[in-house]
């Protein structure tokens, strides 16, 4: 992230520009005219440091009393702009930086939900296949009986076994008819509660947008909070 610092010529305040947004900070007419409208930039680095660069050769910037053009700085350094040594207030700068919210945990939420719903679908499909197989056995039995391949007591045993299997699958179907939809609803409610914007003030559900697609965006589509990926 790049932060542009300069002087607002109308109000004499420090102007902080981040992307398309800008904000004035500090008292009116506190920034001397030796500070340019586009004086320097601060680019975030690892470890809480910033890369400070002058935006024009004629701009003057000091770090801990030494004039610099390009230098790594942190919040413990004294940064001064212009020949009159206007000192940056790090606290005011921090207030203008948009908060970034980590979304990496949403990958686990997305994967677990899809894995669980897929397992339910596979379970249901397996049961339906076995149920269809039972019907096929009964049909084959009827055909064999009609052809005279099985008869008498064997025929009775066969139909008794087929009847018991059919009854068992009927009971199983009745139980799963309520169990599976309830489990799907539980998974969906948990998913809707967890697959949301991490900003506590937003918490909007991201819907069925895959995590791989979600992380292509830099901001929440609802509250415009910045993502940390």
Secondary structure, DSSP 4 states (H G I P E B T S, - for coil): -EEEEEE-TTT-PEEEEETTEEEEESSTT-S-TTS-TT-EEEEE-GGG-EEEEESSTT--EEETTEEESEEEE-TTS-EEETTTTEEP-HHHHHHHSPPEEE-TTHHHHHHHHHHHHHHHHHHHHHHHHHHHHHHHHHHHHHHHHHTTSS-HHHHHHHHHHHHHHHHHHHHHHHHHHHHHHHHHHHHHHHHHHHSB-S-TTT--B-TT--HHHHTT-SB-TTT-PEEE-
